[in-house]
Amino acid sequence: MKKLNKLQINPERIMKSDELITLKGGYGWVRCFSDWGVECGSAEVDSCSDAEAACRRECGSSYMYPICINWP
């Protein structure tokens, strides 16, 4: 355990990344659309910056653009 003046940090009580995301309001979703405007997939993502990679995984080469939804 580290001591910073009067503050003590217990490493067993530090929150994990998933716990912090849940506390913030959960994960967001991305909806992926093809160049014809047809939805070709959706995925749960940590942030909107992960949307392009998620859409490429979901739709392959037909993916054209993502729309991020459900952000807290």
Phi and psi restraints in degrees (range 20) as a CNS / XPLOR table:
assign (resid 1 and name C) (resid 2 and name N)
       (resid 2 and name CA) (resid 2 and name C) 1.0 -91.5 20.0 2
assign (resid 2 and name N) (resid 2 and name CA)
       (resid 2 and name C) (resid 3 and name N) 1.0 146.4 20.0 2
assign (resid 2 and name C) (resid 3 and name N)
       (resid 3 and name CA) (resid 3 and name C) 1.0 -117.0 20.0 2
assign (resid 3 and name N) (resid 3 and name CA)
       (resid 3 and name C) (resid 4 and name N) 1.0 127.5 20.0 2
assign (resid 3 and name C) (resid 4 and name N)
       (resid 4 and name CA) (resid 4 and name C) 1.0 -118.6 20.0 2
assign (resid 4 and name N) (resid 4 and name CA)
       (resid 4 and name C) (resid 5 and name N) 1.0 97.5 20.0 2
assign (resid 4 and name C) (resid 5 and name N)
       (resid 5 and name CA) (resid 5 and name C) 1.0 52.7 20.0 2
assign (resid 5 and name N) (resid 5 and name CA)
       (resid 5 and name C) (resid 6 and name N) 1.0 -111.1 20.0 2
assign (resid 5 and name C) (resid 6 and name N)
       (resid 6 and name CA) (resid 6 and name C) 1.0 -96.4 20.0 2
assign (resid 6 and name N) (resid 6 and name CA)
       (resid 6 and name C) (resid 7 and name N) 1.0 -8.3 20.0 2
assign (resid 6 and name C) (resid 7 and name N)
       (resid 7 and name CA) (resid 7 and name C) 1.0 -86.1 20.0 2
assign (resid 7 and name N) (resid 7 and name CA)
       (resid 7 and name C) (resid 8 and name N) 1.0 133.0 20.0 2
assign (resid 7 and name C) (resid 8 and name N)
       (resid 8 and name CA) (resid 8 and name C) 1.0 -117.0 20.0 2
assign (resid 8 and name N) (resid 8 and name CA)
       (resid 8 and name C) (resid 9 and name N) 1.0 130.8 20.0 2
assign (resid 8 and name C) (resid 9 and name N)
       (resid 9 and name CA) (resid 9 and name C) 1.0 -106.3 20.0 2
assign (resid 9 and name N) (resid 9 and name CA)
       (resid 9 and name C) (resid 10 and name N) 1.0 120.6 20.0 2
assign (resid 9 and name C) (resid 10 and name N)
       (resid 10 and name CA) (resid 10 and name C) 1.0 -100.1 20.0 2
assign (resid 10 and name N) (resid 10 and name CA)
       (resid 10 and name C) (resid 11 and name N) 1.0 111.3 20.0 2
assign (resid 10 and name C) (resid 11 and name N)
       (resid 11 and name CA) (resid 11 and name C) 1.0 -61.2 20.0 2
assign (resid 11 and name N) (resid 11 and name CA)
       (resid 11 and name C) (resid 12 and name N) 1.0 -22.4 20.0 2
assign (resid 11 and name C) (resid 12 and name N)
       (resid 12 and name CA) (resid 12 and name C) 1.0 -73.3 20.0 2
assign (resid 12 and name N) (resid 12 and name CA)
       (resid 12 and name C) (resid 13 and name N) 1.0 -17.9 20.0 2
assign (resid 12 and name C) (resid 13 and name N)
       (resid 13 and name CA) (resid 13 and name C) 1.0 -103.3 20.0 2
assign (resid 13 and name N) (resid 13 and name CA)
       (resid 13 and name C) (resid 14 and name N) 1.0 1.0 20.0 2
assign (resid 13 and name C) (resid 14 and name N)
       (resid 14 and name CA) (resid 14 and name C) 1.0 -72.1 20.0 2
assign (resid 14 and name N) (resid 14 and name CA)
       (resid 14 and name C) (resid 15 and name N) 1.0 134.0 20.0 2
assign (resid 14 and name C) (resid 15 and name N)
       (resid 15 and name CA) (resid 15 and name C) 1.0 -74.8 20.0 2
assign (resid 15 and name N) (resid 15 and name CA)
       (resid 15 and name C) (resid 16 and name N) 1.0 143.3 20.0 2
assign (resid 15 and name C) (resid 16 and name N)
       (resid 16 and name CA) (resid 16 and name C) 1.0 -82.2 20.0 2
assign (resid 16 and name N) (resid 16 and name CA)
       (resid 16 and name C) (resid 17 and name N) 1.0 164.1 20.0 2
assign (resid 16 and name C) (resid 17 and name N)
       (resid 17 and name CA) (resid 17 and name C) 1.0 -56.8 20.0 2
assign (resid 17 and name N) (resid 17 and name CA)
       (resid 17 and name C) (resid 18 and name N) 1.0 -45.3 20.0 2
assign (resid 17 and name C) (resid 18 and name N)
       (resid 18 and name CA) (resid 18 and name C) 1.0 -62.3 20.0 2
assign (resid 18 and name N) (resid 18 and name CA)
       (resid 18 and name C) (resid 19 and name N) 1.0 -37.3 20.0 2
assign (resid 18 and name C) (resid 19 and name N)
       (resid 19 and name CA) (resid 19 and name C) 1.0 -66.2 20.0 2
assign (resid 19 and name N) (resid 19 and name CA)
       (resid 19 and name C) (resid 20 and name N) 1.0 -38.4 20.0 2
assign (resid 19 and name C) (resid 20 and name N)
       (resid 20 and name CA) (resid 20 and name C) 1.0 -66.8 20.0 2
assign (resid 20 and name N) (resid 20 and name CA)
       (resid 20 and name C) (resid 21 and name N) 1.0 -40.1 20.0 2
assign (resid 20 and name C) (resid 21 and name N)
       (resid 21 and name CA) (resid 21 and name C) 1.0 -64.8 20.0 2
assign (resid 21 and name N) (resid 21 and name CA)
       (resid 21 and name C) (resid 22 and name N) 1.0 -41.5 20.0 2
assign (resid 21 and name C) (resid 22 and name N)
       (resid 22 and name CA) (resid 22 and name C) 1.0 -63.4 20.0 2
assign (resid 22 and name N) (resid 22 and name CA)
       (resid 22 and name C) (resid 23 and name N) 1.0 -42.0 20.0 2
assign (resid 22 and name C) (resid 23 and name N)
       (resid 23 and name CA) (resid 23 and name C) 1.0 -62.3 20.0 2
assign (resid 23 and name N) (resid 23 and name CA)
       (resid 23 and name C) (resid 24 and name N) 1.0 -38.2 20.0 2
assign (resid 23 and name C) (resid 24 and name N)
       (resid 24 and name CA) (resid 24 and name C) 1.0 -67.3 20.0 2
assign (resid 24 and name N) (resid 24 and name CA)
       (resid 24 and name C) (resid 25 and name N) 1.0 -24.6 20.0 2
assign (resid 24 and name C) (resid 25 and name N)
       (resid 25 and name CA) (resid 25 and name C) 1.0 135.3 20.0 2
assign (resid 25 and name N) (resid 25 and name CA)
       (resid 25 and name C) (resid 26 and name N) 1.0 7.3 20.0 2
assign (resid 25 and name C) (resid 26 and name N)
       (resid 26 and name CA) (resid 26 and name C) 1.0 97.3 20.0 2
assign (resid 26 and name N) (resid 26 and name CA)
       (resid 26 and name C) (resid 27 and name N) 1.0 -176.2 20.0 2
assign (resid 26 and name C) (resid 27 and name N)
       (resid 27 and name CA) (resid 27 and name C) 1.0 -85.7 20.0 2
assign (resid 27 and name N) (resid 27 and name CA)
       (resid 27 and name C) (resid 28 and name N) 1.0 161.0 20.0 2
assign (resid 27 and name C) (resid 28 and name N)
       (resid 28 and name CA) (resid 28 and name C) 1.0 -105.4 20.0 2
assign (resid 28 and name N) (resid 28 and name CA)
       (resid 28 and name C) (resid 29 and name N) 1.0 173.8 20.0 2
assign (resid 28 and name C) (resid 29 and name N)
       (resid 29 and name CA) (resid 29 and name C) 1.0 -123.0 20.0 2
assign (resid 29 and name N) (resid 29 and name CA)
       (resid 29 and name C) (resid 30 and name N) 1.0 154.4 20.0 2
assign (resid 29 and name C) (resid 30 and name N)
       (resid 30 and name CA) (resid 30 and name C) 1.0 -124.6 20.0 2
assign (resid 30 and name N) (resid 30 and name CA)
       (resid 30 and name C) (resid 31 and name N) 1.0 137.1 20.0 2
assign (resid 30 and name C) (resid 31 and name N)
       (resid 31 and name CA) (resid 31 and name C) 1.0 -106.7 20.0 2
assign (resid 31 and name N) (resid 31 and name CA)
       (resid 31 and name C) (resid 32 and name N) 1.0 134.2 20.0 2
assign (resid 31 and name C) (resid 32 and name N)
       (resid 32 and name CA) (resid 32 and name C) 1.0 -109.8 20.0 2
assign (resid 32 and name N) (resid 32 and name CA)
       (resid 32 and name C) (resid 33 and name N) 1.0 136.4 20.0 2
assign (resid 32 and name C) (resid 33 and name N)
       (resid 33 and name CA) (resid 33 and name C) 1.0 -124.5 20.0 2
assign (resid 33 and name N) (resid 33 and name CA)
       (resid 33 and name C) (resid 34 and name N) 1.0 146.3 20.0 2
assign (resid 33 and name C) (resid 34 and name N)
       (resid 34 and name CA) (resid 34 and name C) 1.0 -84.9 20.0 2
assign (resid 34 and name N) (resid 34 and name CA)
       (resid 34 and name C) (resid 35 and name N) 1.0 175.5 20.0 2
assign (resid 34 and name C) (resid 35 and name N)
       (resid 35 and name CA) (resid 35 and name C) 1.0 -67.4 20.0 2
assign (resid 35 and name N) (resid 35 and name CA)
       (resid 35 and name C) (resid 36 and name N) 1.0 -11.9 20.0 2
assign (resid 35 and name C) (resid 36 and name N)
       (resid 36 and name CA) (resid 36 and name C) 1.0 -92.9 20.0 2
assign (resid 36 and name N) (resid 36 and name CA)
       (resid 36 and name C) (resid 37 and name N) 1.0 2.1 20.0 2
assign (resid 36 and name C) (resid 37 and name N)
       (resid 37 and name CA) (resid 37 and name C) 1.0 83.0 20.0 2
assign (resid 37 and name N) (resid 37 and name CA)
       (resid 37 and name C) (resid 38 and name N) 1.0 10.8 20.0 2
assign (resid 37 and name C) (resid 38 and name N)
       (resid 38 and name CA) (resid 38 and name C) 1.0 -93.1 20.0 2
assign (resid 38 and name N) (resid 38 and name CA)
       (resid 38 and name C) (resid 39 and name N) 1.0 134.0 20.0 2
assign (resid 38 and name C) (resid 39 and name N)
       (resid 39 and name CA) (resid 39 and name C) 1.0 -68.3 20.0 2
assign (resid 39 and name N) (resid 39 and name CA)
       (resid 39 and name C) (resid 40 and name N) 1.0 124.9 20.0 2
assign (resid 39 and name C) (resid 40 and name N)
       (resid 40 and name CA) (resid 40 and name C) 1.0 -110.5 20.0 2
assign (resid 40 and name N) (resid 40 and name CA)
       (resid 40 and name C) (resid 41 and name N) 1.0 -1.5 20.0 2
assign (resid 40 and name C) (resid 41 and name N)
       (resid 41 and name CA) (resid 41 and name C) 1.0 170.0 20.0 2
assign (resid 41 and name N) (resid 41 and name CA)
       (resid 41 and name C) (resid 42 and name N) 1.0 172.5 20.0 2
assign (resid 41 and name C) (resid 42 and name N)
       (resid 42 and name CA) (resid 42 and name C) 1.0 -150.4 20.0 2
assign (resid 42 and name N) (resid 42 and name CA)
       (resid 42 and name C) (resid 43 and name N) 1.0 157.8 20.0 2
assign (resid 42 and name C) (resid 43 and name N)
       (resid 43 and name CA) (resid 43 and name C) 1.0 -154.8 20.0 2
assign (resid 43 and name N) (resid 43 and name CA)
       (resid 43 and name C) (resid 44 and name N) 1.0 153.3 20.0 2
assign (resid 43 and name C) (resid 44 and name N)
       (resid 44 and name CA) (resid 44 and name C) 1.0 -86.1 20.0 2
assign (resid 44 and name N) (resid 44 and name CA)
       (resid 44 and name C) (resid 45 and name N) 1.0 130.8 20.0 2
assign (resid 44 and name C) (resid 45 and name N)
       (resid 45 and name CA) (resid 45 and name C) 1.0 -132.4 20.0 2
assign (resid 45 and name N) (resid 45 and name CA)
       (resid 45 and name C) (resid 46 and name N) 1.0 154.2 20.0 2
assign (resid 45 and name C) (resid 46 and name N)
       (resid 46 and name CA) (resid 46 and name C) 1.0 -73.5 20.0 2
assign (resid 46 and name N) (resid 46 and name CA)
       (resid 46 and name C) (resid 47 and name N) 1.0 -36.4 20.0 2
assign (resid 46 and name C) (resid 47 and name N)
       (resid 47 and name CA) (resid 47 and name C) 1.0 -150.3 20.0 2
assign (resid 47 and name N) (resid 47 and name CA)
       (resid 47 and name C) (resid 48 and name N) 1.0 163.0 20.0 2
assign (resid 47 and name C) (resid 48 and name N)
       (resid 48 and name CA) (resid 48 and name C) 1.0 -66.1 20.0 2
assign (resid 48 and name N) (resid 48 and name CA)
       (resid 48 and name C) (resid 49 and name N) 1.0 -22.1 20.0 2
assign (resid 48 and name C) (resid 49 and name N)
       (resid 49 and name CA) (resid 49 and name C) 1.0 -69.9 20.0 2
assign (resid 49 and name N) (resid 49 and name CA)
       (resid 49 and name C) (resid 50 and name N) 1.0 -16.8 20.0 2
assign (resid 49 and name C) (resid 50 and name N)
       (resid 50 and name CA) (resid 50 and name C) 1.0 -87.7 20.0 2
assign (resid 50 and name N) (resid 50 and name CA)
       (resid 50 and name C) (resid 51 and name N) 1.0 -1.1 20.0 2
assign (resid 50 and name C) (resid 51 and name N)
       (resid 51 and name CA) (resid 51 and name C) 1.0 -64.3 20.0 2
assign (resid 51 and name N) (resid 51 and name CA)
       (resid 51 and name C) (resid 52 and name N) 1.0 -43.1 20.0 2
assign (resid 51 and name C) (resid 52 and name N)
       (resid 52 and name CA) (resid 52 and name C) 1.0 -61.5 20.0 2
assign (resid 52 and name N) (resid 52 and name CA)
       (resid 52 and name C) (resid 53 and name N) 1.0 -45.9 20.0 2
assign (resid 52 and name C) (resid 53 and name N)
       (resid 53 and name CA) (resid 53 and name C) 1.0 -63.1 20.0 2
assign (resid 53 and name N) (resid 53 and name CA)
       (resid 53 and name C) (resid 54 and name N) 1.0 -40.1 20.0 2
assign (resid 53 and name C) (resid 54 and name N)
       (resid 54 and name CA) (resid 54 and name C) 1.0 -64.2 20.0 2
assign (resid 54 and name N) (resid 54 and name CA)
       (resid 54 and name C) (resid 55 and name N) 1.0 -40.9 20.0 2
assign (resid 54 and name C) (resid 55 and name N)
       (resid 55 and name CA) (resid 55 and name C) 1.0 -68.4 20.0 2
assign (resid 55 and name N) (resid 55 and name CA)
       (resid 55 and name C) (resid 56 and name N) 1.0 -36.5 20.0 2
assign (resid 55 and name C) (resid 56 and name N)
       (resid 56 and name CA) (resid 56 and name C) 1.0 -62.7 20.0 2
assign (resid 56 and name N) (resid 56 and name CA)
       (resid 56 and name C) (resid 57 and name N) 1.0 -39.4 20.0 2
assign (resid 56 and name C) (resid 57 and name N)
       (resid 57 and name CA) (resid 57 and name C) 1.0 -65.6 20.0 2
assign (resid 57 and name N) (resid 57 and name CA)
       (resid 57 and name C) (resid 58 and name N) 1.0 -42.5 20.0 2
assign (resid 57 and name C) (resid 58 and name N)
       (resid 58 and name CA) (resid 58 and name C) 1.0 -72.6 20.0 2
assign (resid 58 and name N) (resid 58 and name CA)
       (resid 58 and name C) (resid 59 and name N) 1.0 -40.8 20.0 2
assign (resid 58 and name C) (resid 59 and name N)
       (resid 59 and name CA) (resid 59 and name C) 1.0 -114.9 20.0 2
assign (resid 59 and name N) (resid 59 and name CA)
       (resid 59 and name C) (resid 60 and name N) 1.0 -13.5 20.0 2
assign (resid 59 and name C) (resid 60 and name N)
       (resid 60 and name CA) (resid 60 and name C) 1.0 68.8 20.0 2
assign (resid 60 and name N) (resid 60 and name CA)
       (resid 60 and name C) (resid 61 and name N) 1.0 -140.0 20.0 2
assign (resid 60 and name C) (resid 61 and name N)
       (resid 61 and name CA) (resid 61 and name C) 1.0 -74.9 20.0 2
assign (resid 61 and name N) (resid 61 and name CA)
       (resid 61 and name C) (resid 62 and name N) 1.0 -14.4 20.0 2
assign (resid 61 and name C) (resid 62 and name N)
       (resid 62 and name CA) (resid 62 and name C) 1.0 -79.6 20.0 2
assign (resid 62 and name N) (resid 62 and name CA)
       (resid 62 and name C) (resid 63 and name N) 1.0 -9.4 20.0 2
assign (resid 62 and name C) (resid 63 and name N)
       (resid 63 and name CA) (resid 63 and name C) 1.0 -65.4 20.0 2
assign (resid 63 and name N) (resid 63 and name CA)
       (resid 63 and name C) (resid 64 and name N) 1.0 136.0 20.0 2
assign (resid 63 and name C) (resid 64 and name N)
       (resid 64 and name CA) (resid 64 and name C) 1.0 -120.0 20.0 2
assign (resid 64 and name N) (resid 64 and name CA)
       (resid 64 and name C) (resid 65 and name N) 1.0 -47.1 20.0 2
assign (resid 64 and name C) (resid 65 and name N)
       (resid 65 and name CA) (resid 65 and name C) 1.0 -155.4 20.0 2
assign (resid 65 and name N) (resid 65 and name CA)
       (resid 65 and name C) (resid 66 and name N) 1.0 148.0 20.0 2
assign (resid 65 and name C) (resid 66 and name N)
       (resid 66 and name CA) (resid 66 and name C) 1.0 -100.4 20.0 2
assign (resid 66 and name N) (resid 66 and name CA)
       (resid 66 and name C) (resid 67 and name N) 1.0 155.1 20.0 2
assign (resid 66 and name C) (resid 67 and name N)
       (resid 67 and name CA) (resid 67 and name C) 1.0 -130.1 20.0 2
assign (resid 67 and name N) (resid 67 and name CA)
       (resid 67 and name C) (resid 68 and name N) 1.0 118.3 20.0 2
assign (resid 67 and name C) (resid 68 and name N)
       (resid 68 and name CA) (resid 68 and name C) 1.0 -82.3 20.0 2
assign (resid 68 and name N) (resid 68 and name CA)
       (resid 68 and name C) (resid 69 and name N) 1.0 134.3 20.0 2
assign (resid 68 and name C) (resid 69 and name N)
       (resid 69 and name CA) (resid 69 and name C) 1.0 -135.1 20.0 2
assign (resid 69 and name N) (resid 69 and name CA)
       (resid 69 and name C) (resid 70 and name N) 1.0 165.0 20.0 2
assign (resid 69 and name C) (resid 70 and name N)
       (resid 70 and name CA) (resid 70 and name C) 1.0 61.1 20.0 2
assign (resid 70 and name N) (resid 70 and name CA)
       (resid 70 and name C) (resid 71 and name N) 1.0 43.4 20.0 2
assign (resid 70 and name C) (resid 71 and name N)
       (resid 71 and name CA) (resid 71 and name C) 1.0 -92.8 20.0 2
assign (resid 71 and name N) (resid 71 and name CA)
       (resid 71 and name C) (resid 72 and name N) 1.0 133.5 20.0 2
